[in-house]
Amino acid sequence: MSTAKVNTLTGTTSAGSIVVTGEGGSTTTNLQQGLTKVWYAGNHSGGAISATDSFNVGSYTDVASGIHKPNFTNNFRAAEGYGHAGTHGANEDVIDNHYTQQVHNRNDIDTGSCEIVSAYGNAGAQGVADYHYVTNQFVGDLA
């Protein structure tokens, strides 16, 4: 077995584009496009997010109860050209609770930030709150 040790990978056709053959050998994935570009985990129960770890987030804005906005260090290429997934929970939640992280308002999406609302299931406005554990991941093309 060989080990490759490198500091930089550069595509031969395009510097930022490297194609990787999939597990079955019949499909390919573009390595750059398949990476998570922004992620964070932290505590939002005190209002402002206290991040335990993050990647490509410069700061957070506490918009309102249950609504926060990560401010990206590096912008995405287009305001509606990226997607996200996330979850949140309280201190002692059981596994069958249903929590959602969703974009607060389509107008609150831009290339450098995105307002996120934390809600409990279908509880409507009553379920929106600053929860203890918040995590989100964003994918898409950076500018």
LOVEXLO-111412 format. One record per residue: z, y, x of N, C-alpha, C, O, CB in turn. Coordinates in steps of 0.02 Angstrom, whole numbers, plus 50000, padded with zeros to 5 digits. Atoms other than C-alpha are relative to their C-alpha. Glycine has a CB too. Layout:
BEGIN
ZYXZYXZYXZYXZYX ...
REM end
This chain:
BEGIN
500004994150042500005000050000500005006250044500365006450095500615000049952 500054993849962499555017450064500375005649965500465005549904499275001950010 499684994150027500475033750040499625006150023499515007150083500755000450022 500344993749983499555050350032500515005649996500845006449945499395001349952 499554994349999500565065550083499585006250011499285007150064500564999350055 500394993949996499745082250048500405005749968500845004649927499314999249964 499704994150030500295099950007499545003249948499785006749903500175005150053 500484996850045498705105149915499464995049981499194991450024499695006250033 500575003950024497435096049807499475004949976499635009449937500214995049943 500544995650019495755104549786499414995849977499204991150012499795004750058 500595003550025494305098449679499385001750041499345007150069499885001649927 500614998749961492605096849762499505004349961499135008149992499674993550019 500464996050040491625104649617500315006749983499985011949989499814996249936 499634994050018492925117349560500704999350030501024994150019500025001149922 499375000549964494495121049661500584997849956501004993849978500175006750031 499445001650043495675119549511499884994249953500274993049908500175005949960 500175005350046494845104749428499964993350037499524992350080499335001549965 499995006649970495275086949479500014994949943500444995349900500614999050048 500055005050052494765072149370500374993750023500284991350079499264998449983 499615006049986495935057149362499774994649951499724995949891500785001349994 500205005650042495375040149296500614997549962501144996649992499684994350042 499455002350043496455034149150500214992950015499894989450054499805000649929 499705006549988497495018449145499524994249988499554989350026500604999149956 500465005450014496125007649069499375000150043498984995350042499805000249928 500584999449956494815013649193499375002649967498885003750001499864993450029 500614997950034493585019249060500015007349978499495009949957499884995649940 499964992950018494205036949025500265004150058500555001550105500465000849939 499764995549948494585052049131500405005749968500305007449910499425002850043 499614994350020495815066349118499955005350054499985003850114500744998149988 499984994549952495715083449200500735001350016501125003249972499645006549972 499304999449979497335084449300500285006949983500845007449957500064998750074 499764993250012497495103449286500135001349926500655004149908499515005150027 499924998850071497235104049098500544995649969500814997349916499354998949964 499505004650027498435089549070500725001750018501184998149997499854993250022 499324998249979499945098349147500365004449950500045008349915499985003550068 499594995350038501365106749054500045006450040500225006250099500714997149984 500034993749964501205125149100500655004149996500795008150040499435004249975 499364996650010502885131549033500484995049968500294991349923499925006549956 499505003950034504495122548990500695003050015500795006250066499984992650023 499324997849989506325126548971500484996049958500304993249906500075007549985 499455003150037507975119248914500605004550009500715007250063500154992750024 499424995649993509535129048876500435000249938500304996649889499795006850017 499524999150053510955134448762499855006649965499835011849998500734999850026 500154993950037510545147048624500575001749952500515006349911499344999149960 499464999050049512215146148531500375006550008500715008749962500484994350005 499654993649989512875162248607499555006049988499725011550009500285000350070 500474994450012511395172848550499444999650051498914996950036500365006850005 500515000349947510435174848713499984992950028500494989550031500155005150056 500075006749971509755158848791500294999950070500135004150112499274997750000 499745001349933510715152548940499624993850024499794988150007500794998950000 500445005549979509375141949025500354995550050500664997950098499355002750030 499745004749951509945126149113499464998350051499614996550108500254993549965 500565001049954508215123949189499375002549965499325002449904499934992550022 500624997550030506465131049164499455000050053499574999350113500105007049971 500594999449958504715132449234499555005249969499375004649910499644993250010 500464994750021503595147949220500275004449944499895006949903499354996849978 499694995450047504845157949115500375005250041500815003650082500494996349950 499684994649963505365175049182500645002449967501125004150001499535005750008 499424997750037506595179749045499944997749927499434994949907500075007750003 499995001750071507075176948863500225006149961500635010149985500484993949986 499804994650045507235189248719500324996849939500034992449908499405004549981 499685002250062508485186148578499755004649945499985010349941500795000050006 500324995950052507465192448429500465000949940500555006549916499344996849978 499555000050058508665187948286500354993249999500204988950041499615001349933 499675006450005509795173748234499484994449991499084994649944500505000049941 500465005650003508825157648266499315001350026498884996950024499954997749931 500674998349975507335166748342500075002650071500435007450084499655005349955 500014997849930507045168348529499295000350025498844997549995500434995350044 500674999249973505565172948636500024998950076500315003050112499705006949984 500075000849928505215165648808499445004650025498905004949994499864992650020 500504995749970504275177948918499734996450062500104995350110500295007150018 500305004149949503065168449029499905003950065499745009850064499334997249976 500134997049935502935171949215499255000850012499035006050037500304995750056 500734999849996501075167949212499714999349930499894994749894499724994350047 500274999850068500085172049055499504994349987499204991650033499665006649987 500525004650022499005160048956499355004049994499355010149988500184996649933 500664996950003497135163648947499885003549933499605009049932499464994850011 500124997250066497105166948759500634999549958501024994849965499414996449965 499394999850042498445171548631500074993849956500634991449948499995006249957 499955006050041498035156948518499674994050035499404989550002499675001249932 500315005249960497405145848659500494995250032500324991850081499575003050052 499515004749974498995136048691500424997349943500465000249889500455003450054 499585003250051500155124448597500694998750029500794999250089499684993549976 499335001449976501985120148606500334994649957500124993249900500435006449999 499585004850035503235106948556500715001050024500825002550083499754992650012 499314999049980505115108048556500494997049951500304994449899500145007350009 499475002650042506765102748484500635003950014500685007650063500114992550012 499354996849990508535108948465500534996149962500364991949920499995007449977 499465003350035510235103048406500665003350013500725007450059500034992750020 499334997349992512065107348387500394995450047500134990350070500365000649932 499595003749952513485100848496500094992649985500024988550030500675003150005 499835006950016513895084748402499554997149947499784993549903500724999749978 500465002650050512345080748302499884992650008499924989850062499345003750004 500185007149998511905063048255499244999550004498895004449991500274996349937 500705000949984510205055948293499535000649939498945001949949499904993350031 500464999850057509525056048114499885007049972499515007849923500274995649945 500144993250022509565075048093499305002150022499075000150076500525005050028 500694997949987507835083148086499995007450017500135011649975499554998549939 500044993149977507615099048187499295001750018498924997450042500485001250059 500684997949981506035109048214500035006450041500465010750031499585001049937 500144993849964505455122248336499305001949979498844997949984500074999150080 500674997950021504005132248270499895007350017500365011150027499914998849925 500184993149988503085148348301500265004149941500155002349883499235001050009 499704995850052503995162048205499485003249955499555003049894500445005350031 500514996550038502465171748151499375000250042499405001650102500245007349981 500635000149962500645170348201499885006650037499585006550090499424998549953 500094993549968500665188948243500455000950061500365005650099500145005549950 499544999549944502065185848369499804995650059500214994150103500704998249978 500265004049944500975175348485499575004650043499135008050017499594993849974 500474996649954500205183448638499964995950064500284990750069500235007450014 500125004049940499665177648809500624999450044500674994850085499435003050039 499425000049956501345181648890500654998149968501164997850002500085006650029 499385002050033502615176348759499854997349930499294997949905500495006049995 500105002950067502875167748591500684999549967501144996449994499654993050004 499365000550035504285169848464500074993049970499614990549937500065005449946 499855006750023505085153048421500595000349952501105003449967500144995250059 499455000350047506175149648269500284992949999499914988049999499775002149929 499655006450003507465135548265500264999049930500645003249905500584999650052 499795001350068507755127748094500214992749991499994988350028499445001749950 499785006750016508615112648020499604997349941499674999949886500764999949985 500385003350052507415101647921499655004749952499315009449975500454995649961 500304995750051506835109547758500515004649968500465006349909499674995749947 499454995950027508395120247738499805007349989500215011249965500594999650046 500234993150009507365136347736500405004750044500625002850098500065002149927 499654995049960508215152147796500714998150015500985000250067499995006749963 499315002149987509935144047781500064995750062500594995550094500284996349939 499995004549942509475131747919499815003350065499865000250118499554994349988 500194996449939508895144948043500645002550033501045006150003499525006049984 499404998149965510225147548175499904999650075499404996850099500594995649979 499995000649928510605149348360500334993350017500944992850013500375006050035 499755006749987510805131048408500204999150073499975002750117499494994749981 499735001349933511715123948559499454998050049499405001050103500534994649997 500505002749953510265114348637499305001949975499125000349919500074992450007 500684998150017508495121548638499554998050058499714999350116499955007849986 500485001749948506995114848732499295000849972499174999349913500104992850026 500704999250020505135118948725499544998750059499734999850117499885007149971 500535001049950503555114248819499365003149973499225002649913499904992350016 500624996750019501915123848816499434997250043499504996350103500065007750008 500585002449966500185117448861499405004549983499395007549929499854992749982 500594995950010498515126448878499755002650067500025000850120500145005849952 500294997249938497465135949005500335006550018500385011149977499245000949993 499724993749976498315149249109499435004950018498875002850031500454998850062 500494994849985497415165749141499784999650072499365003550094500285006949985 
REM end
